[in-house]
Amino acid sequence: MSTCRFGVEHRLRSGVDYAAVFSQRRVIRGEWFWLHFRPGSEGSVRLGLQVAKKHARRAVHRNLIKRIARETFRQIRAGLPAADLVLRLARPLSGAVDGERRRAWATEIAALMGRLPR
């Protein structure tokens, strides 16, 4: 069961790690999210999340997006190439966050990660 965890070895933790990804200027854009990436030097895939208060005013929505992103990443991590990833919410939320929107977010996140170059 330990292979299914979102452990420390699968996270971007420092500002230096985030800056290295953003300096590469490689991005895959979706309707809701942007996936910034750079080829990983550590041999595994690592994920960082950036959900700005500017786009998701309520903490409950920011946390929901992060939970969905981590769960989606955890489920498809084995099929991803070695890379450092930063998932950003690209536009402000409007309206209610219902089950349909949650499924759409998970689908888009999986699709963005599936478009990573091998």
C-alpha positions as CSV (number, residue, x, y, z in Angstrom):
1,M,0.0,0.0,0.0
2,S,3.0,2.3,0.4
3,T,3.3,2.7,-3.3
4,C,-0.1,4.5,-3.4
5,R,0.8,7.2,-1.0
6,F,1.6,10.8,-1.8
7,G,4.8,10.8,0.1
8,V,7.5,13.3,0.6
9,E,9.5,11.9,-2.3
10,H,6.6,12.9,-4.7
11,R,6.2,16.5,-3.6
12,L,7.9,19.7,-4.6
13,R,8.7,21.3,-1.2
14,S,10.9,24.3,-1.6
15,G,10.7,27.6,-3.4
16,V,13.8,26.6,-5.3
17,D,12.0,23.6,-6.7
18,Y,9.0,25.7,-7.8
19,A,11.3,28.4,-9.3
20,A,13.2,25.7,-11.3
21,V,9.9,24.5,-12.9
22,F,8.7,28.0,-13.6
23,S,12.0,29.0,-15.2
24,Q,11.7,26.3,-17.8
25,R,8.5,28.0,-19.2
26,R,7.0,24.7,-20.4
27,V,3.3,24.7,-19.8
28,I,0.3,22.6,-20.9
29,R,-2.9,24.7,-20.7
30,G,-6.4,23.4,-20.0
31,E,-9.8,25.1,-19.3
32,W,-9.3,25.4,-15.5
33,F,-5.6,24.5,-14.9
34,W,-2.1,25.1,-16.2
35,L,0.4,22.3,-15.8
36,H,4.0,23.7,-15.7
37,F,6.7,21.0,-16.0
38,R,10.4,20.3,-16.5
39,P,12.2,17.0,-16.9
40,G,13.0,15.6,-13.5
41,S,16.5,15.2,-12.3
42,E,15.5,12.9,-9.4
43,G,14.3,10.0,-11.5
44,S,10.7,10.2,-10.3
45,V,7.7,12.4,-10.8
46,R,7.1,15.2,-8.2
47,L,4.0,17.4,-7.9
48,G,3.6,20.9,-6.5
49,L,0.3,22.8,-6.3
50,Q,-0.5,26.5,-6.6
51,V,-4.1,27.6,-5.9
52,A,-4.2,31.3,-5.4
53,K,-6.6,33.0,-3.2
54,K,-7.2,35.4,-6.1
55,H,-8.8,32.6,-8.0
56,A,-10.4,30.6,-5.2
57,R,-11.5,33.0,-2.5
58,R,-12.8,30.3,0.0
59,A,-10.3,28.1,1.8
60,V,-12.7,25.2,1.4
61,H,-12.5,25.5,-2.4
62,R,-8.7,25.8,-2.4
63,N,-8.4,22.7,-0.2
64,L,-10.9,20.8,-2.4
65,I,-8.9,21.5,-5.5
66,K,-5.7,20.4,-3.8
67,R,-7.3,17.2,-2.6
68,I,-8.6,16.4,-6.1
69,A,-5.2,17.1,-7.7
70,R,-3.3,15.0,-5.2
71,E,-5.7,12.0,-5.5
72,T,-5.6,12.2,-9.3
73,F,-1.8,12.4,-9.3
74,R,-1.6,9.5,-6.9
75,Q,-3.8,7.3,-9.1
76,I,-1.8,7.9,-12.3
77,R,1.7,8.5,-11.0
78,A,3.0,5.2,-12.1
79,G,2.3,6.0,-15.8
80,L,4.0,9.5,-15.7
81,P,7.5,10.3,-17.0
82,A,10.1,11.5,-14.6
83,A,9.4,15.2,-14.2
84,D,8.7,18.0,-11.8
85,L,5.2,19.4,-12.1
86,V,3.4,22.4,-10.8
87,L,-0.4,22.5,-11.2
88,R,-1.9,26.0,-11.1
89,L,-5.5,27.1,-11.0
90,A,-5.7,29.3,-14.1
91,R,-8.9,31.2,-13.7
92,P,-11.3,32.4,-11.0
93,L,-14.0,30.1,-9.7
94,S,-17.6,31.2,-10.3
95,G,-20.8,29.6,-9.2
96,A,-21.3,26.5,-7.1
97,V,-18.8,23.7,-6.8
98,D,-20.9,20.6,-7.3
99,G,-20.1,16.9,-8.1
100,E,-20.1,17.5,-11.8
101,R,-17.4,20.3,-11.5
102,R,-15.3,18.1,-9.3
103,R,-15.4,15.3,-11.8
104,A,-14.5,17.7,-14.6
105,W,-11.5,19.0,-12.6
106,A,-10.2,15.5,-12.0
107,T,-10.7,14.6,-15.7
108,E,-8.9,17.7,-16.8
109,I,-6.0,17.2,-14.4
110,A,-5.6,13.6,-15.6
111,A,-5.7,14.7,-19.2
112,L,-3.1,17.4,-18.7
113,M,-0.8,14.9,-17.0
114,G,-1.4,12.5,-19.8
115,R,-0.2,15.0,-22.3
116,L,3.3,15.2,-20.8
117,P,6.1,14.4,-23.3
118,R,7.6,11.0,-22.7
